[in-house]
Structures are given as C-alpha cells and as structure tokens.
C-alpha cells in the first residue's frame, strides 16, 4: 500500500473520533518519504533519535508549517539541541530535564512539552511514576520558557492491560486539568498503530502512528 492509501484508511477509521493531532511517528523513515507525507497534508512528525531528526530537518527545511516533536528517551547532554530544534518535546520525565530545556530555550517562543508517564510499570519504558506527575507539572509550570500541554504514555502491549492504562491516563489528565494552574492543558498523547482506536475512545487527543502509515521499517535510518 502507498502512504496515500494508508493515510486514507486511517482517516476513515478515525472519522468518528478525530484527534486534535495525528502525529506521524517517523523514526527510521527517510526524508523523501516524509516529504511525500507532507504533500498529503501531514504536518506533525515525531522523532526518537536526535541526530536522525536533525538530518531530516535540514533536508526538509523548505517545507513551511512542518512541526517537529521529540518523542524518544532524553539524554541530559542533548537537551540544548532538542530545545532549539523542536517545537514539542513529549518525553519530559524529571525536573532536571525540564530545567535544562528551559535554560536552552532562551530567546525563543516557549517550548511545548508533555510529561511522559510510566503508566504500564514496564521497566523498559521511560517516564515518571504516575504519583510524580503533579509535582513535575508544578515544576514545569514555573519555567517561563516551557509550556506544559499535557501528558504522554506508552501503554502495556497486552490489550486487557492496555485498557486499564488508558483509563488511568485519562484520569490523571482530568485531575491535572481540574487544578487552576493546569486548567489549560489540552493534549493527552496515547495510542500507536496497534491501539489508536482504543486510545481515542478513552480520550486521547493525539495519536502517534508509525507502522500503519509507513509500513515496516528498517532498524537504521535509510
């Protein structure tokens, strides 16, 4: 299937529950392919690896309105480049990362950030513990060069456990929005190619789709 056919299928499936943002998870997808996706109307692209992303940003710098999200694990020594080359950083999981992003964003518009939550409890996945979310959210709210937009998570791959994770994320998001300081939060990022319909039913406002848009990918950038 072509990207156009894949995207049309997804758009048909989500017509009843359209997200605010369909984020194309573009790890290991070539810049040329992303150019094709842009031509089809996609504007938000999520990258996991900094150098790969920077190379693509250079190759696609002529595309107006393209929006870059960092969605991978954050290394402390790379926060300065992330802060200056991305529109969103979705995997903030501890105060020191937020503070370093804030420091590096000087002279620019506030950086949109999400708190990544380790909702499934799996050691292989990043994120802060659910009970740490309120404190981290408060830290971020005090950093003027960051704009906290909401929460992000990868749920458990087993469907029966994923359902509970989606519900818990929706509850965490609602609890934050009910506080005066976080009343303007608007983004709950959850759901991937395997479970995006389930995520939308549970209140996701952003879904991160890779394989279903681009097909199976190589393990290294092409």
Secondary structure, DSSP 8 states (H G I E B T S, - for coil): --HHHHHHHHHHHTGGG--SEEEEE-TT--HHHHHHHHHTT--EEEES-HHHHHHHHHHTTT-TT-EEEE-S---GGGHHHHHHH-SEEEEE-SHHHHHHHHHHTTTS--EEEEEEB-TT--TTS--B-GGGHHHHHHHHHT-TTEEEEEEE----SSHHHHHHHHHHHHHHHHHHHTSGGGTT--EEE---TTTHHHHHHTT-SEEEESHHHH-S--SS--
